[in-house]
Amino acid sequence: MKSSGKNCCCRALAKMRGQFPEARLLLVGDGPERPRLEQEADTLGIRDRVCFAGYQPHPERFLQAMDVFALTSRSEGLPVSLLEAWAAGPARGLFGGGRDS
């Protein structure tokens, strides 16, 4: 997990948990931000709703489990993960965090 806006996803989940009690957050990837994100999930009271999948050699395999894909990178040249999410099939939403659309 490179420097990104994943903490925004944690805060969004915390805000919408009353309206969408079944909502969960799946974070695929690993890096120096993980302990801080785990602490934030604890602080927000959503730790039981967040799955930290860690490093995955084939992260694209997780796309079918997602209803919404969020690209949270603050900057990224060619967002291959966004293209993979788009190609994976129908999704309810595709969000490109720091991208200038």
Rosetta silent file (secondary structure, phi, psi, omega in degrees, C-alpha in Angstrom):
SEQUENCE: MKSSGKNCCCRALAKMRGQFPEARLLLVGDGPERPRLEQEADTLGIRDRVCFAGYQPHPERFLQAMDVFALTSRSEGLPVSLLEAWAAGPARGLFGGGRDS
SCORE:     score description
SCORE:     0.000 S_00000001
   1 L     0.000  107.928  176.476    0.000    0.000    0.000 S_00000001
   2 L   -79.729  172.835  177.717    1.701    3.140   -1.176 S_00000001
   3 L   -55.368  122.094 -172.107    0.766    6.560    0.122 S_00000001
   4 E  -155.364 -171.118  179.804   -2.875    6.807   -0.823 S_00000001
   5 L  -103.726   26.981 -179.249   -6.376    7.738    0.237 S_00000001
   6 H   -60.103  -28.796  176.854   -7.334    4.364    1.716 S_00000001
   7 H   -63.890  -28.074  175.539   -8.071    6.134    4.995 S_00000001
   8 H   -64.379  -36.961  177.764  -10.844    7.966    3.095 S_00000001
   9 H   -65.738  -39.222  177.499  -12.422    4.577    2.374 S_00000001
  10 H   -62.944  -46.331 -179.939  -12.293    3.726    6.086 S_00000001
  11 H   -64.869  -38.747  178.585  -13.950    7.010    7.014 S_00000001
  12 H   -63.841  -42.382  178.606  -16.591    6.581    4.295 S_00000001
  13 H   -62.323  -41.590  179.310  -17.429    3.093    5.563 S_00000001
  14 H   -61.915  -39.612 -178.609  -17.757    4.422    9.106 S_00000001
  15 H   -70.664  -31.406 -174.136  -20.161    7.145    7.935 S_00000001
  16 H  -100.302    2.309 -175.031  -22.374    4.803    5.932 S_00000001
  17 L   -62.175  -30.146  177.847  -22.498    1.810    8.280 S_00000001
  18 L   -70.276  -39.681 -178.893  -25.916    2.798    9.645 S_00000001
  19 L   -79.715  -31.177 -178.779  -27.469    3.108    6.204 S_00000001
  20 L  -129.381   75.918 -174.364  -25.658    0.083    4.736 S_00000001
  21 L   -64.141  -18.337  179.378  -25.063   -2.378    7.592 S_00000001
  22 L   -89.521   -5.879 -177.306  -23.862   -5.099    5.192 S_00000001
  23 L   -64.158  138.538  177.746  -21.141   -2.908    3.646 S_00000001
  24 L  -133.526  159.601  178.749  -17.603   -4.185    3.968 S_00000001
  25 E  -121.000  125.702  177.905  -14.217   -2.869    2.890 S_00000001
  26 E  -111.839  116.234  178.746  -11.661   -5.130    1.205 S_00000001
  27 E  -109.523  115.899 -179.415   -8.146   -3.704    1.045 S_00000001
  28 E  -106.306  124.495 -177.829   -5.774   -5.658   -1.186 S_00000001
  29 E   130.446  169.104 -178.096   -2.105   -4.811   -0.869 S_00000001
  30 L  -148.268  159.257  178.654    0.407   -4.271    1.863 S_00000001
  31 L   164.198 -171.285 -174.344    2.896   -1.679    2.935 S_00000001
  32 L   -66.088  -18.469  179.087    3.943    0.784    5.606 S_00000001
  33 L   -77.010  -19.068 -171.275    0.449    2.336    5.847 S_00000001
  34 H   -55.071  -49.993  179.719   -1.195   -0.887    7.007 S_00000001
  35 H   -57.522  -38.706  178.992   -0.661   -0.524   10.786 S_00000001
  36 H   -67.028  -39.632  178.460   -2.028    3.026   10.664 S_00000001
  37 H   -67.451  -38.740  176.922   -5.045    1.886    8.638 S_00000001
  38 H   -63.488  -41.883  177.396   -5.693   -0.977   11.062 S_00000001
  39 H   -63.673  -41.565  178.914   -5.541    1.490   13.955 S_00000001
  40 H   -63.769  -40.920  177.631   -7.911    3.842   12.157 S_00000001
  41 H   -62.034  -39.291  176.199  -10.373    0.996   11.542 S_00000001
  42 H   -63.621  -48.307 -178.300  -10.221    0.195   15.278 S_00000001
  43 H   -60.697  -39.274 -179.050  -10.701    3.850   16.230 S_00000001
  44 H   -79.986   -7.223  179.746  -13.666    4.215   13.866 S_00000001
  45 L    73.982   28.621 -178.363  -15.247    1.018   15.210 S_00000001
  46 L  -121.281   12.367 -175.003  -15.251   -0.716   11.835 S_00000001
  47 H   -55.448  -34.585 -179.785  -12.413   -3.233   12.270 S_00000001
  48 H   -74.873   -6.905 -179.662  -14.875   -6.115   11.965 S_00000001
  49 H  -108.205   -0.117 -177.270  -16.013   -4.708    8.590 S_00000001
  50 E  -115.507  127.233  175.876  -12.565   -4.294    7.039 S_00000001
  51 E  -106.574  117.220  175.815  -10.620   -7.153    5.478 S_00000001
  52 E   -94.883   96.000 -174.322   -6.910   -6.498    5.111 S_00000001
  53 E   -76.610  -14.446  179.685   -6.024   -9.088    2.461 S_00000001
  54 E    69.999 -167.692 -179.991   -2.351   -8.097    2.369 S_00000001
  55 L   -64.392  135.950  176.684   -0.064   -8.704   -0.557 S_00000001
  56 L  -133.164  128.058 -179.643   -1.620  -10.867   -3.259 S_00000001
  57 L   -65.044  -24.677  179.111    0.319  -12.074   -6.309 S_00000001
  58 L  -131.258   71.935 -176.001   -2.869  -11.845   -8.390 S_00000001
  59 H   -61.728  -23.373  179.658   -4.959   -9.011   -6.882 S_00000001
  60 H   -62.112  -20.948  178.741   -7.220   -8.965   -9.940 S_00000001
  61 H   -67.961  -17.199  179.636   -8.786  -12.203   -8.663 S_00000001
  62 H   -84.423  -12.452 -174.088  -10.455  -10.194   -5.888 S_00000001
  63 H   -61.164  -34.557 -178.376  -12.351   -7.964   -8.323 S_00000001
  64 H   -67.707  -19.565  178.883  -15.297  -10.343   -8.661 S_00000001
  65 H   -83.901   -7.202 -173.877  -15.961  -10.014   -4.921 S_00000001
  66 L   -99.762  139.383  170.940  -16.335   -6.246   -5.213 S_00000001
  67 L   -91.826  -30.032 -179.484  -19.453   -4.216   -5.911 S_00000001
  68 E  -134.770  136.041  176.215  -17.469   -0.980   -6.013 S_00000001
  69 E  -111.332  130.133  178.223  -13.827   -0.453   -6.912 S_00000001
  70 E  -120.503  119.306  173.524  -12.013    2.570   -5.527 S_00000001
  71 E   -90.704  108.737 -171.547   -8.651    3.642   -6.894 S_00000001
  72 L  -101.230    2.999  179.103   -7.317    5.644   -3.987 S_00000001
  73 E   -59.690  136.572  178.655   -3.861    6.533   -5.290 S_00000001
  74 L   -73.826  -26.738  172.892   -3.216   10.233   -5.021 S_00000001
  75 L  -156.393  142.003 -179.578   -1.291   10.046   -8.289 S_00000001
  76 L  -159.065  132.043 -177.940   -0.627    7.232  -10.704 S_00000001
  77 L   -59.747  -80.959  176.445    0.636    7.316  -14.285 S_00000001
  78 L  -109.507  108.991 -175.425   -1.388    4.608  -16.019 S_00000001
  79 L   -75.579   80.510 -177.715   -3.864    3.152  -13.499 S_00000001
  80 H   -58.200  -38.067 -179.833   -3.651   -0.495  -14.588 S_00000001
  81 H   -62.793  -34.999  177.176   -5.735   -1.574  -11.591 S_00000001
  82 H   -67.865  -40.123  177.137   -8.552    0.710  -12.737 S_00000001
  83 H   -65.412  -39.374  177.731   -8.408   -0.786  -16.228 S_00000001
  84 H   -64.793  -40.704  178.276   -8.468   -4.292  -14.740 S_00000001
  85 H   -63.927  -41.455  179.198  -11.505   -3.393  -12.628 S_00000001
  86 H   -62.770  -42.282 -178.361  -13.253   -2.000  -15.670 S_00000001
  87 H   -73.851  -18.531 -175.073  -12.473   -5.156  -17.669 S_00000001
  88 L   -70.525  -15.756  179.010  -13.621   -7.475  -14.852 S_00000001
  89 L   127.683 -170.889 -175.651  -17.264   -6.869  -15.632 S_00000001
  90 L   -64.278  130.244  175.367  -20.149   -4.833  -14.393 S_00000001
  91 L  -129.110  151.948 -179.234  -19.449   -2.870  -11.264 S_00000001
  92 L   -73.129  -20.805  179.251  -21.748   -0.430   -9.516 S_00000001
  93 E  -165.606  145.849  172.887  -19.078    2.214   -9.498 S_00000001
  94 E  -125.161  123.943 -178.278  -15.541    2.925  -10.539 S_00000001
  95 E  -122.321  126.689  177.379  -13.748    5.662   -8.695 S_00000001
  96 E  -106.760   94.231 -174.574  -10.379    7.041   -9.675 S_00000001
  97 L   -38.654  -79.916 -173.199   -9.111    8.851   -6.575 S_00000001
  98 L   -95.170   11.142 -176.458   -6.508   11.342   -7.675 S_00000001
  99 L   -77.792  138.722  171.990   -7.002   11.063  -11.391 S_00000001
 100 L   -87.050  102.670 -174.427   -7.866   14.104  -13.462 S_00000001
 101 L   -68.914    0.000    0.000  -10.658   12.608  -15.555 S_00000001
